[in-house]
Amino acid sequence: MNLPAKWTSVEMILYDVLYISYLLPVERVRPFVPERLPIATVDGEYTFVSAVFFHVLEAKAARLPSPRVSYNQVNVYTFVTAPKSGEHAIYFLRKGMTSKGVARAARWLRMPVELIELELTPRRDKRLRYEHYALRGTWHGAIHIEADEVAPRLEALPPFASGQEAVVFLTDPLVGFYGNAGWVWRLDAWHPRFQPRVARATRVEMPILAEMGLLKEDEIAQPYNVLLAPREHFLIHLPPRRA
């Protein structure tokens, strides 16, 4: 694959990606996002907050010799609009990683990262369909999530006009922002468009969302949408820039 990599880009191969999304009123999310970043809404009053879990099979420099590292990660983010350019983007609220070295490097870049415990135990059949997806970990309390694949593609998700429109909104942003010490930082990325599968969560325990004040415990247990992707390919263009 001919990748649009820069000399400072990081290439990442992700496996067993689980997206858990919640539809929330904008006013509940607004205090967590810098005022200079407009929140991206789906109908003027609501936006999504997503928690995305994945196994990094390989992370390395895209165009330079480098060690290859493997670890598990979770990102919690919401959706915003990039100032000036108007690009659809995400704003990282929290990140958790199982690699001390990678977490240390991310903190050096001022990202909101914590070292966590996280184990993913997906189970697929001979056709690579997820029979069951489970994960457990510790991040401000015990994380325990279980889900089952129910459809090969997302056909519809109100209030979006189509399933494809929902997938683009939830998984397609190529710009990410995060805040630190009053500054807002921008990361640019590249990835092919994803075609995730639809899953149904049978158990969701993620206490950090309640600790942050984003959701109540009963809301955490009932996500609005769950998606699964067996493999994803990312380029992260470093270094981040002040927005």
HUVENSUL-V250875 format. One record per pair of residues at least 6 apart in sequence whose ideal C-beta (glycine too) atoms are under 8 Angstrom apart, sorted by the first residue. I is the first residue (numbers start at 1). GAP is how many residues later the second one is. Records with the same first field share a line. If there is no record, write none. Layout:
I = GAP / GAP
This chain:
1 = 232
3 = 8 / 59 / 187 / 232
4 = 186 / 231
5 = 6 / 57 / 58 / 230
6 = 56 / 57 / 231
7 = 56 / 57
8 = 229 / 230 / 231
9 = 52 / 53 / 54 / 226 / 227 / 228 / 229
10 = 49 / 50 / 51 / 52 / 225 / 226 / 228
11 = 47 / 48 / 49 / 50 / 51 / 222 / 223 / 224
12 = 44 / 46 / 47 / 221 / 222 / 223 / 224
13 = 43 / 44 / 45 / 46 / 218 / 219 / 220 / 221
14 = 40 / 41 / 42 / 43 / 215 / 217 / 218 / 219 / 220
15 = 39 / 40 / 42 / 215 / 216
16 = 38 / 39 / 104 / 106 / 117 / 212 / 214
17 = 35 / 36 / 37 / 179 / 211 / 212 / 213 / 214 / 215
18 = 34 / 35 / 36 / 102 / 115 / 117 / 127 / 129 / 181 / 208 / 209 / 210
19 = 31 / 32 / 33 / 151 / 152 / 177 / 206 / 207 / 208 / 209 / 210
20 = 30 / 31 / 32 / 33 / 125 / 181 / 184 / 186 / 203 / 205 / 206
21 = 27 / 28 / 29 / 30 / 149 / 202 / 203 / 204 / 205 / 206
22 = 26 / 27 / 28 / 192 / 193 / 197 / 198 / 201 / 202
23 = 19 / 23 / 24 / 25 / 201 / 202
24 = 22 / 23 / 24 / 25 / 190 / 191
25 = 20 / 21
26 = 13 / 15 / 19 / 20 / 21
28 = 186
29 = 10 / 18 / 20 / 49 / 185
30 = 9
32 = 46 / 61 / 180 / 182
33 = 6 / 45 / 47 / 58
34 = 57 / 143 / 145 / 150
36 = 47 / 148 / 207
37 = 43 / 44 / 45 / 46 / 54 / 140 / 147 / 206
38 = 42 / 43 / 45
39 = 8 / 39 / 40 / 41 / 42
40 = 7 / 39 / 40 / 41 / 48 / 49 / 129
41 = 6
42 = 6 / 117 / 118 / 127
43 = 116
46 = 113
47 = 31 / 32
48 = 30 / 31 / 121 / 122 / 176
49 = 27 / 28 / 29 / 44 / 160 / 165 / 166
50 = 25 / 26 / 27 / 28 / 120
51 = 23 / 24 / 25 / 155 / 158
52 = 22 / 23 / 24 / 25
53 = 19 / 20 / 21 / 65 / 67 / 82 / 92
54 = 18 / 19 / 20 / 66 / 178
55 = 15 / 16 / 17 / 65
56 = 13 / 14 / 15 / 16 / 17
57 = 13
58 = 10 / 11 / 12
59 = 9 / 10 / 11 / 12 / 43
60 = 6 / 7 / 8 / 9
62 = 173
69 = 30 / 32 / 33
71 = 26 / 27 / 28 / 31
72 = 25 / 26 / 46 / 47 / 48 / 65
73 = 22 / 23 / 24 / 25 / 45
74 = 21 / 22 / 42 / 44 / 63 / 65 / 69
75 = 17 / 19 / 20
76 = 16 / 17 / 18 / 19 / 132 / 133 / 136
77 = 13 / 14 / 15 / 16 / 99
78 = 12 / 13 / 15
79 = 9 / 10 / 11 / 12 / 90 / 94
80 = 9 / 10 / 11 / 97
81 = 6 / 7 / 8
82 = 6 / 7 / 93 / 95 / 104 / 161
83 = 160
85 = 90
87 = 86 / 87 / 88
88 = 81 / 84 / 85 / 87
89 = 84 / 85 / 86 / 87 / 88
90 = 83 / 85 / 86 / 87
91 = 85 / 86 / 87 / 88
92 = 19 / 20 / 84 / 85 / 86
93 = 19 / 119 / 121
94 = 18 / 20 / 114 / 118
95 = 11 / 16 / 17 / 18 / 19
96 = 17 / 18 / 19 / 20 / 22 / 41 / 43
97 = 6 / 9 / 16 / 17 / 18 / 19
98 = 17 / 18 / 19 / 20
100 = 15
103 = 10 / 11 / 12
106 = 7
107 = 6
109 = 76 / 129 / 130 / 131
110 = 68 / 70 / 71 / 73 / 75 / 130
111 = 67 / 69 / 74
112 = 66 / 67 / 68
114 = 25
116 = 21 / 22 / 23
117 = 20 / 21 / 22
118 = 17 / 18 / 19 / 20 / 21 / 25
119 = 16 / 17 / 18
120 = 13 / 14 / 15
121 = 12 / 13 / 14 / 15
122 = 8 / 10 / 11 / 12
123 = 7 / 8 / 9 / 10 / 11
124 = 6 / 7 / 106
125 = 6
128 = 102
129 = 20 / 23
130 = 17 / 18 / 19 / 67 / 69 / 98 / 100
131 = 17 / 18
132 = 14 / 15 / 16
133 = 12 / 13 / 14 / 15 / 16 / 66 / 95
134 = 11 / 12 / 13
135 = 8 / 9 / 10
136 = 6 / 7 / 8 / 9
137 = 6
139 = 67 / 68 / 69
140 = 67 / 68 / 71
141 = 66 / 67 / 70
142 = 63 / 65
143 = 62 / 63 / 64 / 65
144 = 59 / 60 / 61
145 = 56 / 58 / 59 / 60 / 61
146 = 55 / 56 / 57
147 = 52 / 53 / 54 / 55 / 79 / 81
148 = 51 / 52 / 54
149 = 48 / 49 / 50 / 79
150 = 48 / 49 / 50
151 = 46 / 47
152 = 45 / 46
153 = 10 / 42 / 43 / 44 / 45
154 = 9 / 10 / 12 / 13 / 42 / 44 / 71 / 73
155 = 8
156 = 6 / 7 / 10
157 = 6 / 9 / 68
160 = 6 / 9
166 = 59
167 = 27 / 28 / 29 / 60
168 = 25
170 = 55 / 57
171 = 23 / 25 / 56 / 58
172 = 21 / 22
174 = 14 / 15 / 16 / 17
175 = 11 / 12 / 13 / 14
176 = 10 / 11 / 12 / 13
177 = 7 / 8 / 9 / 10 / 66
178 = 6 / 7 / 9 / 62
179 = 6
183 = 59
184 = 58 / 59
185 = 55 / 56 / 57 / 58
186 = 54 / 55 / 56 / 57
187 = 49 / 50 / 51 / 53
188 = 49
189 = 45 / 46 / 47 / 48
190 = 44 / 45 / 47
191 = 41 / 42 / 43 / 44
192 = 41
194 = 35 / 38
195 = 34
196 = 31 / 32 / 33
197 = 30 / 31 / 32
198 = 28 / 29 / 30
199 = 27 / 28 / 29
200 = 26
201 = 22 / 25
203 = 18
204 = 16 / 17 / 18 / 19
205 = 15 / 16
206 = 14
207 = 10 / 13
209 = 6 / 11
210 = 6 / 7 / 10
